[in-house]
Amino acid sequence: MYQFKDIIGHGFVTESLQKAISSGRVAHAYIFDGIEGVGRKLTAGIFAKTLQCRSQGIEPCNECISCRAFGDSNHPDVIYVKPEKTQTLGVDDVREQINREAKIKPYQYKYKIFIIDEADKMTVQAQNALLKTIEEPPSYAVFLLISENIKNFLPTMISRCIIYKLKPANNNEVEIFLKNKGYSEVDAVGASASGGGSIGKALMLIEDESFKEDRAEISSHLNRLPDLNLWDILLLAKELEKYKENAERMLNAMYLWYRDALIYKSTGSVESFMQTDMTKNIVAFSKVMSLKNIAAGIDSVIEARRALGYNANYLLTMEVMLMRMAGL
């Protein structure tokens, strides 16, 4: 049962929310914006649970009837808004699940809280419908909007909400979090490096055995890249077809490898390495590759990611990327 103190890397956000609770100055609408897995839903959820907690403190007690109901996803005055017919919230969803429901007073608690996931994917019509309620909300209503791209909101919507932009945690914070959860240092390093500051993503990766295997195999391919000729490159591109359905994971692993290699080649230091469990191999790789080739490797990964995003031929994209990586 989580509390504010369990949130990693968002001290300013949690302090601000707790001050709002203690002062009684809770706004009617909040947007929690950030990348997936960064803690948007967790933060919004703890905020909602604390607002409804019978102890009326700045942390949920996790023991009262309200906290238990929240933990069971069965709280009568905390409403999770989800699309009924389509993948995104439409105007009918807003009218039926929010606007109509907001007119009804809370059943048992001080607030009636609406948690709206993927709120940034609402249609323009849906946002305008929600605005009618947010602009003149009932005194008891609180709207918590979860967002991954705040630019998708109408300016009028943003002007009516308190905005919290949750930034990715740094690698060390994620690594410590994972080790405190009981994971090994090697696994924690790999998952935190690949998680991009998202604790949720890092947790998903560390539980995925295929991630560990893929990461080790990709690093092995890169480690021998300086010794490959053109024919070997073409064969390796063929091997990489196994990652076709999970190309983003593969490209991310390659990017991190080249990123660390570039740092070492430029500075001679490993202090800023992200993949510290691969330091020895990356250093050896850097010593036999020119700075120009390493920089070209980074560019080739970025270009491959962009090309695949436009549905380019996968095998051809891999061939071109690997040839540039090898300096051919």
C-alpha positions in Angstrom: 0.0 0.0 0.0 1.9 3.0 -1.3 2.3 6.4 0.3 3.8 9.7 -0.9 7.1 8.8 0.7 7.3 5.8 -1.7 7.3 8.0 -4.8 10.8 8.1 -6.4 12.2 11.3 -7.9 9.3 13.7 -7.7 9.9 15.5 -4.4 8.7 18.9 -5.5 5.4 17.4 -6.8 4.7 15.4 -3.7 5.5 18.3 -1.4 3.2 20.6 -3.4 0.4 18.1 -3.2 0.8 17.6 0.5 0.8 21.3 1.1 -2.4 21.6 -0.8 -3.9 18.9 1.4 -2.7 20.3 4.7 -3.8 23.9 3.8 -7.2 22.8 2.4 -6.4 24.5 -0.9 -7.1 21.6 -3.2 -7.7 22.7 -6.8 -10.4 21.2 -8.9 -8.3 19.9 -11.8 -4.7 18.6 -12.1 -2.7 17.3 -15.0 0.0 14.7 -14.3 2.2 14.7 -17.4 5.2 12.5 -18.3 6.5 9.4 -20.0 4.8 6.1 -19.4 6.0 4.4 -16.2 7.4 7.6 -14.7 4.8 7.6 -11.8 1.9 9.7 -13.1 -0.8 7.2 -12.1 0.9 6.3 -8.9 1.2 10.0 -7.8 -2.4 10.8 -8.8 -3.6 7.6 -7.1 -1.9 8.4 -3.8 -3.2 12.0 -4.0 -6.7 10.7 -4.4 -6.4 8.1 -1.6 -5.0 10.7 0.8 -7.8 13.2 0.0 -10.3 10.6 0.9 -8.5 9.1 3.9 -10.3 9.2 7.2 -7.2 10.2 9.1 -7.2 13.6 7.2 -3.4 13.7 7.2 -0.8 14.3 4.4 -0.2 10.6 4.0 -2.9 7.9 3.5 -3.1 5.7 6.6 -3.8 2.6 4.4 -5.9 1.2 7.3 -9.2 3.1 7.3 -12.3 1.9 5.3 -11.6 4.5 2.6 -8.0 3.4 2.1 -9.0 -0.2 2.0 -11.8 0.5 -0.5 -9.3 2.4 -2.7 -6.8 -0.4 -2.5 -9.5 -2.8 -3.7 -10.5 -0.5 -6.6 -13.9 -0.3 -5.1 -14.1 3.3 -3.7 -17.6 4.8 -4.1 -16.3 8.3 -4.6 -13.2 7.7 -6.7 -14.2 7.2 -10.3 -11.9 5.8 -13.0 -13.0 7.2 -16.4 -12.5 4.9 -19.4 -13.7 4.9 -23.0 -16.7 2.7 -23.5 -16.9 2.2 -27.3 -13.6 3.4 -28.8 -9.9 3.5 -27.8 -10.0 7.2 -26.8 -12.4 9.2 -24.7 -15.1 10.7 -26.7 -17.7 13.3 -26.0 -20.3 10.7 -24.9 -17.9 9.2 -22.4 -17.3 12.6 -20.9 -20.9 13.5 -20.7 -22.0 10.2 -19.2 -19.1 9.3 -16.9 -18.0 12.7 -15.8 -20.4 15.6 -16.4 -23.5 13.7 -15.3 -21.8 11.9 -12.4 -20.3 15.2 -11.2 -23.7 16.6 -10.5 -24.3 13.8 -7.9 -22.8 14.6 -4.5 -20.3 12.2 -2.9 -21.8 9.1 -1.3 -19.7 9.0 1.8 -16.6 11.2 1.5 -15.5 14.8 1.3 -14.6 14.7 -2.4 -15.8 13.1 -5.6 -12.6 12.3 -7.5 -12.4 11.5 -11.2 -9.2 9.9 -12.5 -8.9 10.2 -16.3 -6.2 8.0 -17.8 -4.8 8.9 -21.3 -6.7 12.2 -21.0 -4.4 13.7 -23.6 -6.0 11.4 -26.2 -9.5 13.0 -25.6 -11.1 14.4 -28.8 -11.5 18.1 -29.1 -15.2 17.7 -28.6 -14.6 15.7 -25.4 -12.2 18.3 -24.0 -14.8 21.0 -24.7 -17.5 19.0 -23.0 -15.2 18.5 -19.9 -14.4 22.2 -19.9 -18.0 23.0 -19.1 -17.7 21.1 -15.9 -14.1 22.1 -15.0 -14.9 25.8 -15.5 -17.8 25.7 -13.0 -17.1 22.6 -10.9 -19.1 21.5 -7.9 -17.2 22.3 -4.7 -16.6 18.6 -4.0 -15.3 17.6 -7.5 -11.6 16.9 -8.2 -10.4 15.9 -11.7 -7.0 14.1 -12.1 -5.9 13.9 -15.7 -3.1 11.5 -16.7 -1.2 12.6 -19.7 1.8 11.6 -21.9 1.7 14.6 -24.2 0.4 17.8 -22.7 0.6 19.5 -26.1 -2.6 17.6 -27.1 -4.7 19.6 -24.7 -6.6 22.7 -25.7 -5.1 25.9 -24.3 -8.3 26.5 -22.4 -8.0 23.1 -20.8 -4.4 23.7 -19.6 -5.4 27.2 -18.2 -8.0 25.5 -15.9 -5.6 22.9 -14.5 -2.6 22.7 -12.1 0.2 21.2 -14.2 2.7 18.7 -12.8 5.3 17.5 -15.3 6.9 14.4 -13.9 10.5 14.1 -15.1 12.3 10.8 -15.6 14.3 9.6 -12.6 18.0 9.4 -12.9 19.6 6.0 -13.4 21.1 5.9 -9.9 17.6 6.4 -8.3 16.1 3.7 -10.5 19.0 1.3 -9.7 18.7 1.9 -6.0 15.0 1.4 -6.1 15.4 -2.0 -8.0 18.1 -3.2 -5.6 15.9 -2.3 -2.6 13.3 -4.5 -4.2 15.7 -7.4 -4.0 17.0 -7.5 -7.5 20.7 -8.2 -8.2 23.1 -5.3 -9.0 23.7 -6.6 -12.5 20.0 -6.9 -13.3 19.3 -3.5 -11.7 22.0 -1.8 -13.8 20.8 -3.3 -17.0 17.1 -2.5 -16.4 17.8 1.1 -15.1 20.0 1.9 -18.1 17.3 0.7 -20.5 14.4 2.1 -18.6 15.0 5.7 -19.7 14.2 7.0 -16.3 10.9 5.2 -16.1 10.7 3.0 -13.0 7.6 1.3 -14.4 9.5 0.3 -17.6 12.6 -0.7 -15.6 10.4 -3.0 -13.5 8.8 -4.5 -16.6 12.3 -5.2 -18.2 13.9 -6.7 -15.1 11.1 -9.3 -14.9 11.5 -10.1 -18.6 14.0 -12.9 -19.1 14.1 -12.3 -22.8 15.3 -8.7 -22.2 18.4 -10.0 -20.3 19.1 -12.5 -23.1 18.6 -10.0 -25.9 20.7 -7.4 -24.2 23.6 -9.8 -23.7 23.3 -11.0 -27.3 23.2 -7.5 -28.8 26.2 -6.4 -26.8 28.1 -9.5 -28.1 27.2 -8.6 -31.7 28.4 -5.0 -31.2 31.6 -6.2 -29.4 32.7 -8.1 -32.6 31.6 -5.4 -35.0 35.1 -3.9 -35.6 36.3 -7.3 -37.0 33.4 -7.8 -39.5 33.7 -7.5 -43.2 30.9 -6.7 -45.6 29.8 -10.3 -46.0 29.7 -10.7 -42.2 27.7 -7.5 -41.9 25.0 -8.8 -44.3 24.8 -12.1 -42.3 24.5 -10.2 -39.0 21.7 -8.0 -40.5 19.9 -11.3 -41.3 20.4 -12.5 -37.7 18.8 -9.2 -36.4 15.5 -10.2 -38.1 14.7 -12.0 -34.9 14.2 -8.6 -33.3 11.9 -7.3 -35.9 8.9 -7.3 -33.6 10.8 -5.7 -30.8 13.1 -3.4 -32.8 12.8 -0.5 -30.4 14.4 -2.6 -27.6 17.3 -3.6 -29.8 17.9 -0.1 -31.1 17.8 1.3 -27.6 20.5 -1.3 -26.5 22.7 -0.3 -29.4 22.2 3.4 -28.7 23.2 3.0 -25.0 26.3 1.0 -26.1 27.5 3.7 -28.5 26.6 6.5 -26.1 28.9 5.1 -23.5 31.6 4.4 -26.1 31.4 8.0 -27.3 31.9 9.2 -23.7 35.0 7.1 -23.2 36.5 7.9 -26.6 36.0 11.6 -25.9 37.0 11.8 -22.3 38.8 8.6 -21.4 36.5 8.3 -18.4 33.9 5.7 -17.5 32.4 7.8 -14.7 29.2 8.7 -16.7 28.6 5.3 -18.1 25.0 4.1 -18.1 25.8 0.4 -18.8 28.3 0.0 -16.0 28.0 -3.8 -16.1 29.5 -3.7 -19.7 32.3 -1.2 -19.0 35.1 -3.6 -19.9 33.7 -4.5 -23.3 32.7 -1.0 -24.2 36.1 0.4 -23.3 37.8 -2.3 -25.5 35.4 -1.5 -28.3 36.1 2.2 -28.0 39.9 1.7 -28.3 39.7 0.1 -31.7 37.0 2.4 -33.2 37.6 6.0 -34.3 35.7 8.8 -32.8 34.2 9.5 -36.2 32.9 5.9 -36.5 31.4 5.9 -33.0 29.6 9.1 -33.7 28.4 7.7 -37.1 27.2 4.7 -35.2 25.0 6.8 -33.0 23.6 8.6 -36.0 22.9 5.3 -37.8 20.9 4.0 -34.9 18.8 7.2 -34.8 18.3 7.1 -38.5 17.3 3.4 -38.3 14.7 4.2 -35.7 13.3 7.0 -37.8 13.2 4.8 -40.9 11.4 2.0 -39.2 8.9 4.6 -37.9 8.1 5.3 -41.5 7.7 1.5 -42.3 11.0 1.2 -44.2 12.2 -2.3 -45.2 13.5 -3.8 -42.0 16.4 -5.9 -43.5 17.6 -3.1 -45.7 17.5 -0.7 -42.8 19.6 -3.1 -40.7 22.1 -3.6 -43.4 22.7 0.2 -43.9 22.8 0.8 -40.1 25.4 -2.0 -39.5 27.6 -0.9 -42.5 27.7 2.6 -41.1 28.4 1.3 -37.6 31.4 -0.7 -38.9 32.7 2.2 -40.9 32.2 0.5 -44.3 
